[in-house]
Amino acid sequence: MHIVKSVGVMSVAKIMGLMYGCLALVFVPFFLILGLVGAFAGQEHNPFAGLFGVFCAIFAPILYAVLGFIAGAIGALLYNLFAKLLGGFELELDVRPAIPVAPYPIIPPVTPGI
């Protein structure tokens, strides 16, 4: 059994920020569709009718990435604190010996007369 006693706060924060930023990219098409619907919703006198969806499509990934970075940093700090008090995650690792693999197929030598 291996125990994770602490994690790097900045490494967790960077990964979480990137993951949340990428997750927000999933919502970008929906924001653009909603902005398009808002533009055609019958507000001919308002030239900025559909810009809310465009602004959301641009700023949502940035906002999600920043909030993911902050949440990742806070989560890593809390994990380190709780791991000192209660112990860390217990992991069971299976370490198998590496089996060497030839870069080309091994062909047995041909013996004459057989």
C-alpha positions as CSV (number, residue, x, y, z in Angstrom):
1,M,0.0,0.0,0.0
2,H,1.2,3.5,-0.9
3,I,-0.1,6.6,0.7
4,V,-0.3,10.0,-1.0
5,K,0.8,12.4,1.8
6,S,0.7,15.7,-0.2
7,V,0.1,17.0,-3.6
8,G,1.6,20.0,-5.4
9,V,-0.8,22.9,-5.1
10,M,0.3,24.7,-8.2
11,S,0.3,21.5,-10.3
12,V,-3.2,20.6,-9.2
13,A,-4.4,24.2,-9.8
14,K,-2.9,24.3,-13.3
15,I,-4.4,21.0,-14.3
16,M,-7.8,21.9,-12.8
17,G,-7.8,25.3,-14.6
18,L,-7.0,23.6,-17.9
19,M,-9.7,20.9,-17.4
20,Y,-12.4,23.5,-16.5
21,G,-11.4,25.7,-19.4
22,C,-11.8,22.8,-21.8
23,L,-15.0,21.8,-20.2
24,A,-16.4,25.3,-20.8
25,L,-15.6,24.9,-24.5
26,V,-18.4,22.2,-24.6
27,F,-20.9,25.0,-23.7
28,V,-19.7,27.5,-26.3
29,P,-22.0,26.2,-29.2
30,F,-25.0,26.5,-26.9
31,F,-24.1,30.1,-26.0
32,L,-23.7,31.0,-29.6
33,I,-27.1,29.4,-30.5
34,L,-28.7,31.3,-27.7
35,G,-27.2,34.5,-28.9
36,L,-28.4,33.8,-32.4
37,V,-31.9,33.1,-31.1
38,G,-31.7,36.3,-29.1
39,A,-30.7,38.2,-32.3
40,F,-33.8,36.9,-34.2
41,A,-36.2,37.2,-31.2
42,G,-38.0,40.2,-32.7
43,Q,-35.9,43.1,-31.3
44,E,-35.2,44.9,-34.6
45,H,-34.5,48.2,-32.9
46,N,-31.7,46.8,-30.6
47,P,-28.4,46.3,-32.6
48,F,-26.9,44.4,-29.6
49,A,-29.6,41.8,-29.2
50,G,-27.5,38.7,-29.7
51,L,-24.2,39.9,-28.2
52,F,-24.8,38.3,-24.8
53,G,-24.4,34.8,-26.3
54,V,-21.2,35.9,-28.1
55,F,-19.8,37.4,-24.9
56,C,-20.6,34.3,-23.0
57,A,-19.0,32.2,-25.6
58,I,-15.8,34.2,-25.4
59,F,-15.6,34.8,-21.6
60,A,-17.0,31.5,-20.3
61,P,-13.9,29.4,-21.0
62,I,-11.7,32.1,-19.4
63,L,-13.9,32.4,-16.4
64,Y,-14.2,28.6,-16.0
65,A,-10.4,28.2,-16.2
66,V,-9.8,30.9,-13.6
67,L,-12.4,29.5,-11.2
68,G,-11.0,25.9,-11.9
69,F,-7.5,27.1,-11.0
70,I,-8.7,28.7,-7.8
71,A,-10.8,25.7,-6.8
72,G,-7.9,23.3,-7.6
73,A,-5.5,25.4,-5.5
74,I,-8.0,25.4,-2.6
75,G,-8.7,21.7,-3.0
76,A,-5.0,20.8,-3.0
77,L,-4.4,23.0,0.1
78,L,-7.3,21.3,1.9
79,Y,-6.1,17.9,0.9
80,N,-2.6,18.6,2.2
81,L,-4.1,19.8,5.5
82,F,-6.4,16.8,5.9
83,A,-3.7,14.3,4.8
84,K,-1.5,15.6,7.6
85,L,-4.3,15.2,10.2
86,L,-5.9,12.0,9.0
87,G,-3.5,10.4,6.6
88,G,-3.7,10.4,2.8
89,F,-5.2,8.3,0.1
90,E,-4.2,4.7,0.1
91,L,-3.2,3.4,-3.3
92,E,-2.4,-0.1,-4.2
93,L,0.0,-0.2,-7.2
94,D,0.6,-3.2,-9.3
95,V,4.2,-3.1,-10.4
96,R,4.8,-5.7,-13.2
97,P,8.2,-6.2,-14.8
98,A,8.4,-4.8,-18.3
99,I,8.4,-7.4,-21.0
100,P,10.9,-6.4,-23.7
101,V,9.3,-6.0,-27.2
102,A,11.4,-6.2,-30.3
103,P,10.9,-3.3,-32.7
104,Y,10.4,-5.9,-35.5
105,P,9.0,-9.4,-35.6
106,I,11.4,-12.1,-34.7
107,I,11.6,-14.8,-37.4
108,P,13.3,-18.0,-36.4
109,P,16.2,-19.0,-38.6
110,V,15.5,-21.5,-41.4
111,T,17.6,-24.6,-41.3
112,P,18.2,-26.3,-44.7
113,G,16.9,-29.8,-45.2
114,I,13.9,-29.6,-42.9
